[in-house]
Amino acid sequence: MLYGDLGASRLGVVTWNDMARLFTRLGLPSSCWATLVSMADGLWQDCFIKWFAGFVGAHISGLSPNTVLTILVAVYFFAHYFFSK
């Protein structure tokens, strides 16, 4: 763990504690951060992320790079919109 913390500080990587402090500075309750993390963890543990990546990957394999890039940008946008609602 020590090496990970040292590497993160040297590379300027944002840690969980940095994000919690940011939420506090913005006036948001710390439970808001905990809720976001637990939702993401739930999606990961339920294998939704793996299923979604496999689903999208199966449908874009064999397409041209420009088409793949366009589709991935659209998927990224709509996935963020879907989870924000």
Stockholm file with secondary structure:
# STOCKHOLM 1.0

chainA/1-85         MLYGDLGASRLGVVTWNDMARLFTRLGLPSSCWATLVSMADGLWQDCFIKWFAGFVGAHISGLSPNTVLTILVAVYFFAHYFFSK
#=GR chainA/1-85 SS CHHHHHHHHHHTCCCHHHHHHHHHHTTCCHHHHHHHHHHHHHHHHTTHHHHHHHHHHHHHTTSCHHHHHHHHHHHHHHHHHHHHC
#=GC SS_cons        CHHHHHHHHHHTCCCHHHHHHHHHHTTCCHHHHHHHHHHHHHHHHTTHHHHHHHHHHHHHTTSCHHHHHHHHHHHHHHHHHHHHC
//
